[in-house]
Amino acid sequence: MSGPRLSLGSRFLYFIFRLLRLVGANKLFDRAAGDRSVVVELAPKARRFDTRKPPRAVKRGRRHEEIDIEGSTMHVLGNEGRRVILYLHGGGYLIGPSQQHWSALTDVGDQTGADVAMFLYPRIPEVDHAEIIASTLSAYEYLATRYGASNIVVAGDSAGGGLTATLLLHLRPREIEQPHAAVLISPWLDLALSDPAALAQEQSDLMLTVSGIRAIGTHYAGEFRGTDDALISPVHASLEGLAPMHVFVGTDELFLADARTFAKRAEVDGAELTLREMPRGQHVAAIFNTREGRAARAQMAALIGWPA
């Protein structure tokens, strides 16, 4: 195998992912294409390991609030700081967050001295993109009123990374102030995964499949918007006027090609974007508790530029 030698932690983790792929665990949603009933059937099973409340270790030493945002919960943890990181978790708009999401978020929060806010946005199949985006906008506006938009960083991984970019796009026509910055971790930027270069990554990606991604993307888009619409697939959007974006992606994952395309579009549109590719990194490698993941989060903190 080419590339730098992975840490022991990453090698062990990827070994587990290979075993799960051998038994077909990564193909859970492949048969959901065009069949809503499959997603409805699988959602409760897939959500068994969700961590919808902050773990005890995460709450320790931090003030914890549960904020109701139009029927959805946002957990705010910190010590009444002047700044906050709003986190939009991954999970295909269907599941999550996991304990790893909480741990990674609070790690970056500690390094920047910021409060952290985990928003539990509504999920498919109960809703589609419209309610998810509207709810996320409300969460952002709540924090902007409380902290000031310039004191917010919005971050997210996978579906949450795509939702982070989507949020910035929806702020623009509403003339709502952009956040200080955005961090996109392995972002899902094209619901249809239409770039042929992305398809070539399926063999190296141990966690995702093309058909599964496309199936979930169709359910997220819903009946009245195509998966190629720029307001839900940000890879197709103009990025002019958006907050500075910092993108982290693994070189072995399906979303690599779209992250590169997104970076090129930002350059054309005059948007500020930094792209960090993690050699031999799998999907959302930047949130794992590995040497590589910790290094990526230290880079995030440095790029955000808030001293702890």
Buried (B, 14 or more C-beta within 10 A) or exposed (E): EEEEEBBEBBEEBBEEBEEEBEEEEBEBBBBBBEEEEBBBEBBEEBBEEBBEBBEEEBBEEBEEEEBEBEEBBBBBBBEEBEBBBBBBBBBBBBBBBBBBBBBBBBBBBBBBBBBBBBBBBBBBBEBBBBBBBBBBBBBBBBBBEBBBBEBBBBBBBBBBBBBBBBBBBBBBEEEBEBBBBBBBBBBBBBBBBBBEEBEEBBEBBBBBBBBBBBBBBBBBBBEEBEBBBEBBBBBBBBBEEBBBBBBBBBBBBBBBBBBBBBBEBBEEBEBEBBBBBBBBBBBBBBBBBBEBBBBBBEBBBEBBEBEE
